[in-house]
């Protein structure tokens, strides 16, 4: 006789075995059916198997069954139903919102009012909704090969099949795109700038409002823009500076004249990576062996900077900024403008030069990434963040300087995450292998967090309610002013106290004589 192995994924005597997901679903359904009728009477505490309880941090109720593999939660504005990690549904009736996740992030389906979008691995997606002018449009994408849009207004329709032929509108950061045998020919439009590419990205001719240019990259190229005007959102006519750019044997020779028509005309010359120079009435900058060694004197923003070799050694001194960095040993930076906000070879605009700084910042690091500290203050919020080994330990605090209330999040990967909200609510979760890496991700918390939440603790200072749960309610304790309940070992032991009255249950049966008043 020939022996055959029996498993959940193999057949025995020609009969297919039940898939593991079906078994989990059956166990969940059985638990819910058996214990759900006990919940309204307050006896539906079976720990890991089934538990029904009131929420601690907000009004509502929650049901959990089969450990982490099933839960449902209802509040005044939200209804969640989930089989982690296979499926979850989040519905918010007040704003006509519904999110469905299947093995997140593999597949998701999102509804918001008239808008809908589903995606599979971010490669296949379809969406439908209303444009700002009220037209209803439908999109389908098989990235990066096929793009399609259909609408009642046929002017909004497009179809594109890479690399053969197609037209796109408001996709890939362009207002319009048209191509034939890409990269043979590609035409793009962004606002008034139209670019015709031949054998993209090597040859192109482009034109716009007062602008003309061409390039045969990397041999040569030229672009010139006249001084023009435009009307801003307030209806005021403003001047747009002109420029003149050219290059030969890129990047060996680059020449730029920026700010034409203003009082701060900048002349830029470069032979990368050997030398680069920028000169204007408000700024001088020089680079040798770019980007390693740089010097800058910004008279408009009143600071000087020496960098070499960048980004490891940087010293900046000015009226409103200071930086001293010898990376990775130490870095200290403080002032009213971040160092990264300026470009070494770009003169500030008059608006930047005359702007009033409304925020301050401080960045420090020692033996990076051993310890880093960031502080930013912009009324009415003040932010502080401290990190040890980047994700190993992180503490983020946001304080409202007007009310004095604070929101704090502390993470120690992969052990725990702790939240303190502006209203005083607190929540602790152990373990947390992904939450510190992808913070404030509702889909992650809905679909995956229940699987590894070995310990949960919550506190609501407004109501005085507390709750603790170990191993998916194998032990659970709830407490509020004047009442307390404890359940452990699948509900075999239960204790409840309310005012001057308490009861005990062993093996789901009341214990005679344990009732007190």
ABEGO torsion letter per residue (X at the ends): XBBBBBBAABBBGGBBBBBAAAAAAAAAAAAAAAAAAAAAAGAABAEAABBBBBBAABBEBBBBBGEAABBBBBBAABBBBBBOAABBBBBBAAAGBBBBBBGOAABBBBBBEABBBBBBGGABBBBBEBBAAGBBBBBBBBOAABBBBBBABAAABBBBBOAABEBBBGBGGBABBBBBGOAABBBBBBEABBBBBBGOAABBBBBBBGBBBBBBOAABBBBBBBBBBBBBAAGBBBBBBBBBBBBBGOAABBBBBBGBGBABBBBBBBBOAABBBBBBAABBBBBBGOAABBBBBBAAAGBBBBBOBOAABBBBBBAABBBBBBOAABBBBBEABBAAABBAABBBBAAAAABBBABBBBBBBBGOAABBBBBBBBOABBBBBBBBGGAABBBBBBBBAAAGBBBBBBBBOAABBBBBBAAGBBBBBOBBAAAAABBGBAAAAAAAAAAABABBBBBBAAAGBBBBBBGGGABBBBBBBGBBBBBBGGGABBBBBBEABBBBBBGGBBBBGABBX
